[in-house]
Amino acid sequence: MKETLAADDFDNGRTPEQLRESFEASYAAVVAHDGEKIVGTARALSDGVCNAYVIDVWTLSPYRRRGIARRMLETLEASLEGQHVYLFTEDVPDFYKRLGFKEHPTGMSKVVGAWLRKEA
């Protein structure tokens, strides 16, 4: 999966092992396939009660605009019933708004230590 993500410009510097650990530590994860090929991912982190974060939503470029990301998010949301679901993204905000996400003027984030991607 690491090679596919990197080739599609969706690589934040995680090693294959870190990528595997990220998905294994998820509250829920969805992986879309076309045969043996991975064509999409979406996952959620959650406390299992009231707060969840949607992350790593990605669809392989040639497969975009086919409803794959929407279906993956709907599948994730089914496991997050009753929770406040957060999303931080700069990409395709209108897509997420169509799925019911709302922009909020408040919010902060912080990277603790060095981020995964090392700038040359």
N, C-alpha and C positions, 0 to 999 in steps of 0.2 A: 504494500500500500504506500509506503514511503516514496518509492520511485514515481508512482502515479501522481501523488500529491505534488511532488517537486516539479514534475514535468508540466503540471497544470497551474503553476504559480500559486499553489496553496501549501506552501511549506514554511513553517515558522522556525525551522532549525532543529526540531526534535529529531533525535536519532531514532532508528527503527525500534529500539528497546523502549525509549521514552514514549513513543507513539503507542506502542502496545500497552505500556503501563497506564497511560492516559485513558485509553479506552476501557481497560479492565477496572479502573477506579471510578468509572462513571456510574451514576445512579441508573441511567438508561442510555442505550446507544442503538442507533439504527444504521445499518449499512445496506445500501442499494446495490444490486448486482444486475449485470446483463450477462447471463451465463456465468463464467468464472471471473469475469472482469468486475472490479469494484468501480461503480460509477457515481456513488454519493455516500456521504456520511452526515450524521447529525447526532449530537449527544447532549446529555443534561447532567449537571451536578445538582444535588439536592440534599436537604436535611431530611427529606422524606415526610415532612409535616406541612411546612408553610412556605418555604423559599427554595426556588430552583433557578439555575442559570443554563440557558441554551448556548452551546458553543460548538465550534467545528462543523458548522453547516456548510457543506460543499457539494457541488454537483460537477462532474467532469464536463468540461466545456462543450463537447459535441452533444451532450445529453441535456443541456439546459433548455428551459422553456418547454418542458414536456410534463411538468407537474410533479417531478420527482421530489424536489425539495419540499414542496407543499405536503405531499404524502408522508415524507419522513417526519416533518414537524407535527403533523396530525397524529402519527403513531407515537411520537415522544409525548405529546400533550396528553394522550390517553393514560399515560403512567404518572402524570403530574396533576391529576384532578384535585381541585381545591387549593392548589399552591399558587403563590405569586411568582410568576415566571419572568425573569429578567433576561435581557439581551443587550449586549454591547456590540455595536457594529457600525461601520461607516459605509458598508456595501449594501446596495439595493434597499434603502429604507422603505421605499414604496411597496416592495414585495412583502415585507414584514407587517406594514400597516394594513395591507389587504387581509392578512391573517389575524388581525385583531390587536397587534402590538401598538402601543401608544408611545410617542416621544415624551420625555420628561426633561424639564430644564435642570433638574437637580441630579446629582450623582457625581461620584468621583472614582478615580482608580489610581493605583500605585503599583509600580514594579518594585519588588523587594529584591535587592541584589542585582545581579546581571541578568538581563533578559536572554532567552535562548539564542536568538539570532545575534551573531557577532558581526558587526560592521567592519569591513576591511578598510 
